[in-house]
């Protein structure tokens, strides 16, 4: 009986590990979004990740769309911290079915960030 129980536990743990590996390795989609990072914090009890929210405004006077994202790389987090309040372009990868929030609270994982220069004013 103990041997069967051990085999069941090992199979469940292996299946969980495989699901984690697949969901974090394969990218469902990727792209870039530009806007203003309005919220960015390092949080979590055991597994600390950077969680943020970017406001994307298409035209002045319109309602901003919010883009929640996760950053797992500290170098990218430092770049984002230096661009808060400025327009920034975030390159992200979307990972579906991440089994736990220990890897991040969202399915959008930012892999790089670049400040966006405002267009030159015509005089």
C-alpha positions in Angstrom: 0.0 0.0 0.0 2.8 2.4 0.8 4.5 1.7 -2.4 1.4 2.5 -4.4 0.9 5.7 -2.5 4.5 6.7 -3.1 4.1 6.1 -6.8 0.9 8.2 -6.9 2.7 11.1 -5.1 5.7 10.9 -7.5 3.4 10.9 -10.5 1.5 13.9 -9.3 4.7 15.8 -8.5 6.2 14.9 -11.9 3.0 16.0 -13.6 3.0 19.3 -11.8 6.7 19.9 -12.6 6.0 19.1 -16.3 3.1 21.5 -16.4 5.3 24.3 -14.8 8.1 23.6 -17.3 5.8 23.6 -20.4 3.8 26.7 -19.4 7.0 28.7 -18.7 9.0 27.5 -21.6 6.6 27.8 -24.5 5.2 31.2 -25.4 1.6 31.5 -26.4 2.1 35.0 -27.9 4.6 37.9 -27.7 4.6 41.5 -28.6 5.1 45.1 -27.4 2.9 47.6 -25.7 3.7 51.2 -25.0 2.4 53.5 -22.3 3.1 54.8 -18.8 3.9 52.5 -15.9 1.7 53.6 -13.1 2.2 50.9 -10.6 5.2 48.7 -10.0 6.0 46.7 -6.9 8.2 43.8 -5.7 5.8 41.4 -3.9 5.1 37.9 -2.8 5.6 35.9 0.4 8.1 33.2 -0.7 8.4 33.8 -4.4 9.0 37.5 -5.0 8.2 38.9 -8.4 7.8 42.4 -9.8 4.2 43.1 -10.6 3.1 46.2 -12.6 0.4 48.0 -14.4 0.8 50.1 -17.4 -1.7 52.7 -18.7 -2.0 52.7 -22.4 -3.6 55.9 -23.8 -4.4 56.1 -27.5 -5.5 59.7 -27.6 -5.7 62.5 -25.1 -9.1 62.5 -23.4 -9.8 58.8 -23.9 -10.0 56.2 -21.2 -6.7 54.4 -20.6 -6.5 50.7 -21.0 -4.6 49.0 -18.2 -2.0 46.3 -19.0 -1.1 44.2 -15.9 2.3 42.5 -16.2 5.0 40.5 -14.4 8.7 40.9 -14.4 11.0 38.1 -13.2 14.4 39.6 -14.2 15.8 42.2 -11.8 17.7 44.0 -14.6 14.5 44.6 -16.5 12.8 45.7 -13.2 15.6 48.3 -12.7 15.0 49.6 -16.2 11.3 49.9 -15.6 11.9 51.7 -12.3 14.0 54.4 -14.0 11.2 55.0 -16.6 8.3 55.4 -14.2 6.4 58.5 -15.3 7.8 58.4 -18.8 6.5 56.7 -21.9 8.0 53.2 -22.2 7.7 50.2 -24.6 7.5 46.8 -22.9 8.3 43.6 -24.8 6.3 40.8 -23.3 5.7 37.0 -23.7 2.3 35.5 -22.8 2.4 32.2 -21.0 -0.9 30.4 -20.6 -1.8 28.0 -17.8 1.0 28.9 -15.4 -0.1 26.7 -12.5 0.7 29.0 -9.5 1.1 32.7 -8.7 4.6 31.9 -7.4 5.9 32.5 -10.9 3.9 35.7 -11.3 0.4 37.1 -10.9 -0.3 37.6 -14.6 0.3 35.6 -17.8 2.2 38.5 -19.3 5.9 38.3 -18.6 7.9 41.4 -19.6 11.3 40.5 -21.0 12.7 44.0 -21.9 11.8 47.7 -21.5 12.8 50.7 -23.5 12.0 54.4 -23.0 10.1 55.9 -25.9 11.3 59.3 -27.0 8.4 61.8 -27.5 8.0 63.0 -31.1 9.9 66.2 -32.0 7.7 69.3 -32.0 7.3 71.0 -35.4 7.8 74.8 -35.1 
